Amino acid sequence: MAEPKLLTIEMQIHGYGRMELAMMYSPNVCSETAWRRLKRSIHRYPGLMDDLCRMGYSPHCRSFTSAQVRRIVECIGEP
């Protein structure tokens, strides 16, 4: 019997709204909860928040640039 194939889905790297990106990581919860979870993951990864701030991110931003999304995915993985 043949082994089952694993599906791999590659995320498209481009700018995302923060809620849009958060919902990709936590699709089964409300958007506010998804955002809190993503924000927590960002703060827990050593140096990630500093990297994002150097790329122009601030807590008041409502979106991530493609470079910031790439860095997030490099650190915490694809959704």
C-alpha positions in Angstrom: 0.0 0.0 0.0 1.3 3.4 -0.9 2.2 5.9 1.8 -0.1 9.0 2.0 1.3 12.2 0.6 1.6 15.1 2.9 0.2 18.4 1.5 2.4 21.4 1.8 1.0 24.8 1.5 3.4 27.7 1.0 2.3 31.0 2.3 2.4 34.0 -0.2 4.7 36.6 1.2 3.2 40.1 0.8 1.9 42.8 3.0 -0.9 41.7 5.3 -3.2 43.5 7.7 -2.4 42.5 11.3 -5.8 40.8 11.8 -5.6 39.1 8.5 -2.2 37.6 9.3 -3.3 36.8 12.9 -6.3 34.9 11.5 -4.1 32.8 9.3 -2.2 31.6 12.4 -5.4 31.1 14.5 -8.3 30.6 12.2 -10.7 29.0 14.7 -10.9 32.0 17.2 -12.2 35.5 16.9 -9.9 38.1 15.3 -9.0 39.9 18.6 -8.0 36.6 20.2 -6.0 35.7 17.1 -4.2 39.0 17.2 -3.3 38.6 20.9 -1.9 35.2 20.2 0.2 36.4 17.3 1.4 39.4 19.3 2.4 37.1 22.1 4.3 34.8 19.7 6.1 37.8 18.3 7.2 39.0 21.7 8.2 35.6 22.9 10.6 35.0 19.9 14.0 36.5 20.9 14.9 39.6 18.9 11.8 39.4 16.6 10.1 42.5 17.9 13.4 44.5 17.7 13.8 43.3 14.1 10.3 44.4 13.2 10.8 47.8 14.8 14.0 48.3 12.8 11.9 47.5 9.7 9.4 50.3 10.6 6.8 48.5 12.7 5.3 50.2 15.7 2.5 49.0 18.1 0.2 51.5 16.3 0.7 49.9 12.9 -2.3 48.2 11.4 -0.4 46.2 8.9 2.8 44.4 8.2 5.0 44.9 5.1 6.2 42.0 3.0 9.6 42.2 4.7 8.1 42.1 8.1 5.9 39.1 7.2 8.9 37.3 5.8 10.7 37.9 9.1 7.8 36.7 11.2 7.5 33.5 9.0 11.2 32.9 9.3 11.0 33.1 13.1 7.7 31.5 14.1 7.0 29.5 11.0 4.2 29.4 8.4 0.6 29.5 9.6 
